[in-house]
Structures are given as C-alpha cells and as structure tokens.
Amino acid sequence: MTTTVERVLTDRRVRYVAVGAVSSAVYYALFTAIYLTTRDHLHYLAIPVLANFGCALATYPLQRRWVFQSKGPVVSGFLKFYVICLWALLFTYAGLPLLVELAHIPVLAAQAILIVTAPLINYQLSKWWAFRR
C-alpha cells in the first residue's frame, strides 16, 4: 500500500490537481469574502483582480515547491506564474459578464462555474512555460 501512495504522490499531475483544489478554494474564498463585504460599493468585475493576486501569492509556493519542484529564481518564476494567473483573470473577465449579464446567473454561482474550467489549461501552461526545467 505504501508504494501505491508513494507512486500517487510522486505523480506531478496528482500534485497539480491537489494544489489546484487548494488554489480554487483560496480564490473562491477571497472572491466571496470581498464580494459579500463590498458588493454595495464595488462592481463585481473589480473583485477578480484582488482575488486573483491574493490567490497567486498564496499558492505560488505550493506550485513552485510541491508540484513542479522548481529550483529556479523565485521572483522571475513568480512573474511567469502570475502571467498564467492573468490568463485566468482574462478568462474570468470574458466569462463572468456572459454568465451574470446574459445568462442571469448570480455572481457567486457564475464564478464557481468558471473556477472549474481554468485549471485544465493552466496546468499545461505551467508545465511547459512557467516551471519548465
């Protein structure tokens, strides 16, 4: 049984999914907290910027050390990582208004829908660009 657990934990894809789940939870928690406390004063499209940056700061160390085991420069690695996070932000800016304004889905539900799709693309970008060996 130990060898099965070890094999699973050494698979980068499994580690990526685990950290992706943490990242999604952190982002959604930040988004929800900011939205609920500022929705009367701040447009819902301003919130992803704050949640995106906070999530990047919180999850970069996990991606760097545990998923990709990168030994490269921290700052330039974070900048590359954040470029990928900006892609997710652009994805949110494209999808959120479509779901909220056109499909009339509540903001928090629309954001939850978008969260499950972005990691599929982010893994490939992280693997081949941000954390390339």
C-alpha positions in Angstrom: 0.0 0.0 0.0 2.8 2.4 0.8 4.2 2.0 -2.7 0.8 2.9 -4.2 0.6 6.0 -2.1 4.2 7.0 -2.9 3.5 6.4 -6.6 0.4 8.6 -6.5 2.2 11.4 -4.6 5.2 11.4 -7.0 2.9 11.9 -10.0 3.0 15.6 -10.8 -0.5 15.6 -12.2 -1.9 14.4 -8.9 0.0 17.0 -7.0 -1.2 19.7 -9.5 -4.8 18.7 -9.0 -4.4 18.8 -5.2 -2.8 22.2 -5.3 -5.4 23.3 -7.9 -8.1 22.4 -5.5 -6.4 24.5 -2.8 -6.0 27.3 -5.3 -9.6 27.2 -6.3 -10.8 27.2 -2.7 -8.5 30.1 -1.8 -9.6 32.1 -4.8 -13.3 31.4 -4.2 -13.0 32.2 -0.5 -11.2 35.5 -1.3 -13.7 36.4 -4.1 -16.7 35.5 -1.9 -15.4 37.5 1.1 -14.6 40.5 -1.0 -17.9 40.3 -2.9 -20.0 40.0 0.2 -18.3 42.8 2.0 -18.1 45.3 -0.9 -21.0 44.4 -3.3 -22.8 47.7 -2.5 -19.7 49.8 -3.2 -17.6 47.8 -5.7 -18.5 46.5 -9.1 -18.3 42.7 -9.2 -15.7 42.9 -12.0 -13.2 44.7 -9.8 -13.2 41.8 -7.3 -11.4 39.2 -9.5 -8.3 41.4 -9.7 -8.0 41.4 -5.9 -8.8 37.7 -5.5 -6.5 36.7 -8.4 -3.5 38.4 -6.9 -4.1 37.2 -3.4 -4.6 33.7 -4.7 -1.3 33.9 -6.7 0.6 35.0 -3.6 -0.9 32.2 -1.5 -0.5 29.3 -4.0 2.8 30.1 -5.8 4.9 28.5 -3.1 2.9 25.3 -3.3 3.1 25.2 -7.1 6.8 26.0 -7.0 8.0 23.6 -4.4 5.5 20.7 -4.2 4.1 20.4 -7.8 6.9 21.4 -10.0 9.9 21.2 -7.5 11.4 24.2 -9.2 14.8 25.4 -8.1 14.9 28.5 -10.4 14.7 32.1 -9.4 11.8 32.9 -7.1 10.9 36.4 -8.4 11.1 35.7 -12.1 9.3 32.4 -11.5 6.5 34.2 -9.7 6.3 36.7 -12.6 5.9 33.9 -15.1 3.4 32.2 -12.8 1.4 35.4 -12.5 1.3 35.8 -16.2 -0.6 32.5 -16.2 -2.8 33.8 -13.4 -3.5 36.8 -15.6 -4.8 34.4 -18.2 -7.2 33.0 -15.7 -8.2 36.6 -14.8 -8.9 37.4 -18.5 -10.9 34.1 -18.7 -12.9 35.4 -15.7 -13.4 38.8 -17.4 -14.7 37.1 -20.5 -16.9 34.5 -18.8 -18.3 36.4 -15.7 -20.2 39.1 -17.6 -21.6 36.5 -20.0 -22.9 34.3 -17.2 -24.1 37.2 -15.0 -25.5 39.7 -17.5 -26.6 37.4 -20.3 -27.5 34.1 -18.6 -28.6 35.9 -15.4 -26.7 33.6 -13.1 -25.9 35.1 -9.7 -22.3 36.4 -9.4 -21.1 33.8 -6.9 -22.5 30.9 -8.8 -21.1 32.2 -12.1 -17.6 32.5 -10.5 -17.9 28.9 -9.2 -18.6 27.7 -12.8 -15.6 29.5 -14.1 -13.3 28.1 -11.4 -13.6 24.5 -12.6 -12.6 25.2 -16.2 -9.4 27.3 -15.9 -7.1 24.8 -14.2 -7.3 22.4 -17.1 -5.5 25.0 -19.3 -3.3 26.4 -16.5 -1.6 23.0 -16.0 -0.3 22.9 -19.5 0.9 26.5 -19.4 2.7 25.9 -16.0 4.3 22.7 -17.1 5.6 23.9 -20.5 6.5 27.5 -19.7 6.5 28.8 -16.1 8.2 25.8 -14.4 10.0 24.3 -17.4 13.2 22.6 -16.4 
